[in-house]
């Protein structure tokens, strides 16, 4: 069964958030009203003035038009100046808009989206009631896709960068950090990823290590933090080995790595603090697959073999 038809090409347009761009009905109605009003005003004024012209007087004065006279010339000059001023304003606005668009397109979001495919899988509760059945499924899917030609790496993640699907925010506690007040909460973006996620998305490692095959259930619980969080809470210390805690959990997680900031919601705004948990220690039923290919992928480049019932797409609801 072809999987390519269900894959979305994760291109540069994701950074510009084109899925949020649309035509606002109120703005369209207001613009149409202003355009109509402008046409009526600039067309009606000359018509009213022409209707009041004394043709005999104009012919006697040798005027060349029906709107001659000092008053008419003065009005026309004012209109010309006004039109030039408005044209300059529109030109400046268009230039600023173009520059802003180019800046957004060229902004570095902290990861490389080129040649990356994404697919969201939602496992049904009836077939996968426990975490012990969810983890093997995603592991098999990743292993099979890694065998497909032109696939460089495959990973899973709970939420995609530059996407508002599957947002996760949680309060966290930093060991040794004393809050300014009892009401102060440290809210962090939580991202659940598999070990190869950072390599697939090409998010640079600044310190420590990425997740590996040892970060599984039953092992020491680990976490990777982004640069912003490390600089905020451990500005003059080595974050590796520090510990933090999820809200509502009694278990402390050990920081094993620090990665570069990866923008999650906007290519212009600075990212919030983020923590990354290994998928096998924080199992989720709904996950994205991210697949990096060695070339620009086509519509049917990736496929499953019908003979392998353990990873058929019908096992998941997309």
N, C-alpha and C positions, 0 to 999 in steps of 0.2 A: 504494500500500500504506500502510495507516495505521501511523503511527509512535507515535501517542499511547498505544496499548496497551502499548508497551514502555518507556514513560517513567515514572519514579517522581517523584511530587510531593515536592519537597524542602522540607518544611514545618518548623514550629517543633519538631515532635517529634524531629527529628534531633538537636537540641541536647540533649535529655534522654536520648539513646541508648537509645530504647525497644527497639531490636533486641537489646540486651544483657539486657533484663528477662525473667525466666522463673521458673518454679516449680522450686525445688530439691527433689528427691525426699527427700533426707535431712532437710531442714528440715521438710517436710510430715510425714514419719513421726515426727519428734521432737515436733512440735506436737500431732499426734493422740495420741501416747502421754501427753503431759502433760495434755491435756484429759480423756482417759479416767481417768488417775490422780487428777486433781482431783475428778472426778465421784464416783469410788468412795470417796475419802477423806471428802469432805464429806457423802456420803450414808450411808456406813457408820457413822461416828461417832455420829450421833443414833440410828441404828437399834440399835446395840449398847447405848447408854445406856438407851433405852426398854425393851429386853428385860430389863434388870435392875431395873426399877421395882417396888416393892412396892405394889400397888394398895390394899390395906387401909390401909397407913400413909398413903398420899396422901389417901384418902377421909377418914380420921380427922382429918388436918391441914387439910382443907378446901382443898387445893390445886386450882388450876384446870387444871393440865396434868400429864402423866406425867413431866415432867422438872423438877419444882419442886424447891426447896431452894437453899441458897446455892451449892452446887457447880454446879448447872445454870445458875443465873443468871450466875454468873461466867464459865462457858464460853461462853454465848451472847454476853455482852458482848465477850469477846475475839474471837470470830468476827466480830462486827459491825465492830469496830475494824479487824481485819485486812482485811475486804472493802472498807471505805472507803479504807484505805491503798492497796490494790492498784488500786482504781478510779481514784484520783488519779494513781498512777504511769502507768497506761494512758492517762489523759486527757492528761497532760503529754507522754508519748511521741508520741501522735497529733498533738498541737499542734506539736511540734518537727519531726515528719516532714512535716506539711503546709507548715510554713514553709520547710523545706529544699527541698521540691518546687517551691514557688512561686519561690524564689530561683534555682533551676536554670533554670526556664522563662523567667525574666526576665533571666537573665544575658546580657550582650552578648558574642557569640563573636568579634567583630572583623569580621564580614561580615553581609550581609542575606540570609537564605535564603528570604524570602517571594517567591512567584510565580516560583520557579526550578525548572526541570525538570532531571533528570539522566539520562544514558544512557551505559552503558559499551560501547565498541566494541573488539573484539579482532580484528585483521586476521590472516588465515591466512598462514603463512610461504610457502606454495606460490604464492599469487597476488601477495604483496607481499614479495619476498625482500630488497629493498634499501631504504634510507631514501629514495632518490629516487622510489620509487613510493608510499611511505607519506605523505609530506608533501602531495603534490597531492591525494590522496584526502580527507584531513581538511580541506584548504583548500576543496575543492569542496563538501563537506558543510556547512561553515560558511557559505559564500556562498549556498547554496540555502536554508538555514534562515533566513538573514537576510532573505530575500525573502517569507517566510511572514507573513501579516497577524497582528498582535498580538504579534509577536516583537520585543523591544526590542534584544537583543544575544545573541550566541552566542560561546562560547569552548570551548577544550579544556584539560584538565588531567589529569595522570597520576594524581592522588589527590584524593578529595573531602575537604573538612573534615568532622570528626566521623565519619570512616569508618576502619575498619581494613583496607580493601581497598587493595592496591597501596601498601604502605608503602615508603618509600625513605629510608635513612640512609646517609650517607657521611662519611668524615673529610675535613676541609678544612684548608687552610693559609692563614693571614693574612699578607700581606706586611708585614714589619717587626715582627711579633709574636714575642717570644722565649718559648718554653714554659718553665714552671717546672721541668720535668724532661724527660729524654729519653723517658719513657714517656707523657707527656701527649699526648692526642689530642683534637682539637676535632671532636666529632661533631655534625653538623647534619642536620636534616630537609631533604630535597631535594624540590622541587616543580617539575615541568615544566609550563609553561603557555603558552598562546598570548597575543598582545598584548592581547586584549579581556577576559582573565580577570578582572583586577582591577576593571574597570568592571562586568562582569556580576555579580560577587559583591559589588560595592560595598565594596571594601577601600580605605580612604583612602590617598592618596599623601601622604607627609610631606615628602619632598625629592626633587629630581631629576625623573625622568620614568618613565612606564610603557614597556614594550616597544612597538616599532612595526614597520613593514614593513621597516625597515633591519636589524633584528636577525635576519639569515638566515645560512645556511651560507656561509662564505668571508669574512664581515664580521668586524669586531672582536668577539671573544666577550665577552658582557655578562652581568651578573647583577644581580638585585634582592634586597636583604636586608631582613629585618624589623627593627623598632625595637629589639628585645632584642639582636640581634647587633650593631647599630650602637653601642648604648650600652655594650656590654660591651668592644668592641675599639677603638672610637674615641670615647670619652666626651666629649672636649673638642675634637673635630675634625670637619670636614665629611667624611662618608663618601663623598660623590660623587667619583669618580676613584680611590678606593682599589682595591686589587686583592686577589683571593683565588684559590685554586687548589683544584681537586678532588683528592681522594686518588687517586694513580696517574696523574695527568695532568701534563704539562709546560707546559701553557698557562695563563697567568694571565688571569683574567676581570676586567673592569673594572666596578665598581659604578656603575650609572647611576640607581638609585632606591632610596629607603627607604620601605617601606609600614608601615602600622600592623600590630601583631601580630594574626594570625588563628589562633585556637585550632584545633588539628588533632585532638586526641584527647579532650579533656574541656572542658566549659564552665566548670568550677570551677578546675582547675589552671592555673597559668601555662604558656604555651606554651614549648616548647624553641626554640632558635634555628633559623631557617629561611632557606634560600636558594632563589631562584626562577631557573630557567634558561629561556630562550626555546625553545619547542618546535622551531623549525626549526634550532636549533643543537644540540639534544639530543633526537633523534627517538626516540620510543617506539612500539611496536606496539600496546600496549593503552592506550587513553585514554578518559577520560570527556568527554562533551559536557555543558556546562551552558548552559541556555537560559533567559534572563529574558524573561518575557512582561509585557504591559501590564495584564493582568487575570488573575484566578484561572483557571488552565488546566483544561480538561475532558479527558475521556478520548481524544477523537479530534480535537483541535484542530489538531495538526500532521500533515502528511502529505507523502509524496513523490509525484511524478508518475511513473507507470509508464513514460512515454516516455523518461526520462533514465536510461540504463543506467550512467552513470558514478558515480552515488551511490545506487544501490538498496541497501536494507538487506541483501540477500542477499550483498553483497560483504563483509560483516563478520559475524563470529560473536559474538553477544551472550551 
